[in-house]
């Protein structure tokens, strides 16, 4: 089992930056693709970004490309999401997840990000 805990969320103004962290415990995540997802009020959860186990390949939701950066430190068993130039539409609960096989199997409890105008 993998336990994931997100941190770093908060209330910021449009244009500000935040860095989310996802600390894993229970076992190493060094062999997992890791992802970030978000869910805004009244909306379905959506994919935001992912990173392969080595960090060599990343994918992003189109609306966050150029603003968000996913990274990982396998030695620290931690994944990050650097969010720059935040917009009010980025307001959501952000979740990190670990992919085992073809599906994201392990999920964190989420971190609230609120961007005010």
TAGI-V897306 format. One record per residue. N is the residue number from 0. RES is the residue in one small letter. PHI is phi as a letter, one per 20 degrees, with the letter a starting at -180 (NA if undefined). NEAR is the number of other ideal C-beta (glycine too) atoms within 10 Angstrom. D_FIRST is the distance of its C-alpha to the first C-alpha in Angstrom with 2 decimals. Layout:
N&RES&PHI&NEAR&D_FIRST, N&RES&PHI&NEAR&D_FIRST
//
This chain:
0&x&NA&7&0.00, 1&x&c&18&3.77, 2&x&d&14&6.61, 3&x&c&23&9.88, 4&x&c&15&13.31, 5&x&e&23&16.51, 6&x&b&13&19.85, 7&x&o&16&23.38, 8&x&f&19&24.57, 9&x&r&13&28.01, 10&x&d&12&31.49, 11&x&c&17&33.53, 12&x&e&10&36.69, 13&x&g&13&37.15, 14&x&n&10&37.32, 15&x&f&14&35.09, 16&x&c&11&31.88, 17&x&b&21&28.40, 18&x&c&14&25.41, 19&x&e&24&21.95, 20&x&d&17&19.12, 21&x&c&27&15.38, 22&x&e&16&13.70, 23&x&d&24&10.14, 24&x&b&12&8.52, 25&x&n&11&5.95, 26&x&a&14&6.81, 27&x&f&12&9.75, 28&x&d&24&10.35, 29&x&f&14&13.70, 30&x&d&11&13.44, 31&x&e&24&12.37, 32&x&f&19&15.10, 33&x&d&29&14.67, 34&x&c&22&16.72, 35&x&d&27&18.51, 36&x&c&21&19.83, 37&x&b&22&22.28, 38&x&c&14&23.87, 39&x&e&14&27.38, 40&x&g&7&29.10, 41&x&m&5&30.28, 42&x&c&9&28.66, 43&x&f&6&25.81, 44&x&f&15&22.77, 45&x&c&12&23.65, 46&x&f&14&22.29, 47&x&d&24&23.43, 48&x&a&24&22.30, 49&x&b&20&19.98, 50&x&b&22&19.82, 51&x&f&14&19.07, 52&x&g&15&17.14, 53&x&e&11&20.49, 54&x&n&14&21.79, 55&x&f&7&24.75, 56&x&c&10&24.55, 57&x&c&14&24.18, 58&x&c&14&25.00, 59&x&c&17&26.33, 60&x&f&15&27.65, 61&x&g&6&31.41, 62&x&f&13&32.22, 63&x&d&21&30.20, 64&x&g&11&31.31, 65&x&n&10&33.26, 66&x&d&15&31.99, 67&x&d&22&28.21, 68&x&c&17&26.50, 69&x&e&23&22.85, 70&x&b&15&21.93, 71&x&b&23&19.22, 72&x&c&12&19.25, 73&x&f&17&16.78, 74&x&f&8&18.23, 75&x&e&11&17.24, 76&x&l&18&13.84, 77&x&c&19&15.54, 78&x&c&30&16.95, 79&x&c&20&20.26, 80&x&c&27&22.55, 81&x&e&15&26.16, 82&x&d&26&28.27, 83&x&d&14&32.02, 84&x&l&13&34.97, 85&x&f&22&33.09, 86&x&c&14&34.76, 87&x&g&11&34.83, 88&x&f&10&33.23, 89&x&e&22&30.08, 90&x&f&17&29.59, 91&x&a&22&26.28, 92&x&e&18&22.87, 93&x&d&23&20.76, 94&x&c&22&17.07, 95&x&d&31&14.85, 96&x&b&24&12.36, 97&x&d&22&10.52, 98&x&e&17&12.03, 99&x&d&13&10.81, 100&x&m&8&14.16, 101&x&d&6&16.56, 102&x&c&7&14.68, 103&x&e&19&12.73, 104&x&d&13&9.56, 105&x&d&19&7.85, 106&x&c&17&10.67, 107&x&e&23&12.20, 108&x&e&11&14.87, 109&x&o&19&17.69, 110&x&c&23&20.66, 111&x&f&12&24.24, 112&x&c&23&26.71, 113&x&c&15&30.29, 114&x&d&20&33.13, 115&x&e&11&36.62, 116&x&e&6&39.84
//
